Amino acid sequence: MLKNPFKMLFLALVCTLLGINFLVGVESYSCDPNVCKAPKCFCSSKNFTAIPLADTPQFVMFTFDDSVQQRTISVVNQLLASRKNPNGCPIRTTYYVSIQYTNMSMVTEWYASGQEVADHTMTHVGQPPENELTGCKMALNAFAGLPNAKISGFRAPFLNYSADTFNTLVKLGFQYDSSATALREDASWPYTLDYGLNHDCYLGFCDKVIHPGFWEIPMSAIIDDAGQPHLMDPYLDNTTENVQKWMQDNFNYHLQNGKTPFGLYIHPVQLDNSSFPTRDTTSMIKMLETFLDWALAQPNVWFVTSQQLIQWMQNPVPASQLKNYDPFKCQAPKIDKKICNGLTDDGLLESCSFPNGSWSTCYGCPTSDITLDNPVPPSSNSNRHRLPNNCDTVWWDPIGNSCLCTDSSCAYVDTSVPMPTNNNSNNNPTSNPNGDGKSNSNGQKSDASSLLSSSALMIGLMAFGLFQFL
């Protein structure tokens, strides 16, 4: 509740300037934990009460956004390196993939290595129409060989979303969104939208997005020494020494306040020296590596994917038992032959060349490039076979047209909501196949209206930052 009248007046003034009914959203969230019970319903909360706090793990959400290509995956691989969770498995992360400029075979390799792939639209537009979401998922399934059901999460480009975004995600069978932002005051464990949204309520629709069982994984900002929030790519905002201190201080804050998941959100292209030759990306990467090693040295710290975090919340075990927790284990498939599956692809990939660039795939090049109007063109190679709905990626032989899984331990059936076969039925915003938010190769968007929406988001975050001093 907001009890300080000066805070009330301040927020009312800010939201009037933004044209937003903020106070209604703030007051509206109410979730009764006696009614909302796991594993289907979770209230937004600083505390996870199913496990004693002393034996609750400190989870880290280490995520990457935008296209997957050589220059971005090189940065990511440098950061992951040989870093491991306490059970000896590689640390796990989520990559929110946008299709434009993405090399599909690298997505296959990412997924086959045990990492998560989530939807970040076709052409990187804010407040995306439905075809941006379906097109991304369809293209990842057809050309990266990912099961539709395993692409269960979404993050809005520029964190620019609306109530309709949630409606579309639920309609399409997604499990979670991770676009809402949180400060220290509203840091929270992930929660379901049975009682609406509890973050970014200055947008005015927190109480209007009621979607039982659909998850929100809030993105927790890093707060600097002056109380200002930094969300994505904090290393761009100050010296590496200061940013490292901010991250460690914020990590400790999460550790000491309910162990809400700590977030580190990266655009890998921002750390690519060839993209920004005047930027000291070497020092930035070194600082991030130092922080990662420091965090992993703390007790009971686990880097997990968004899907793994939800799995643990639905079926929690104490930190002392996590080394034997099945969803966090790592095991390479034992396959007797070399197949194109993201693990042993040398000499098996097809190179696809189009006017806008080249990329490779295990599953046959399309007859034309992937576009918003046509995210899954026909294959130009009848000897390559796309993933069926009864086999997971690492077991599928796209050349032999067979699933090499032979027992129940690797059996798989995709039960996701079918994607539309005609992607053009979904509200193209303009005749431009990239919609009204075409991105360039650095993920920079030129659409003025969405930049204004992003500005509103930043004003809201600044308002929250000032709010704590009133």
Salt bridges, closest charged atoms under 4 A:
ASP65 OD2 - HIS120 NE2 3.78
ASP65 OD1 - ARG155 NH1 2.97
ASP66 OD1 - HIS120 NE2 3.02
ASP66 OD1 - HIS124 NE2 2.76
ASP66 OD2 - HIS267 NE2 3.82
GLU130 OE1 - LYS171 NZ 2.86
ASP207 OD1 - LYS208 NZ 3.57
ASP224 OD2 - HIS230 NE2 2.77
ASP225 OD1 - LYS245 NZ 3.32
ASP233 OD2 - HIS267 ND1 2.60
ASP237 OD2 - HIS230 ND1 2.66
ASP249 OD2 - LYS245 NZ 2.71
GLU289 OE2 - ARG83 NH2 3.36
ASP293 OD1 - ARG83 NE 2.73
ASP326 OD1 - LYS329 NZ 3.05
ASP392 OD2 - LYS150 NZ 3.02
ASP397 OD2 - LYS337 NZ 3.04
ASP447 OD2 - LYS445 NZ 3.88
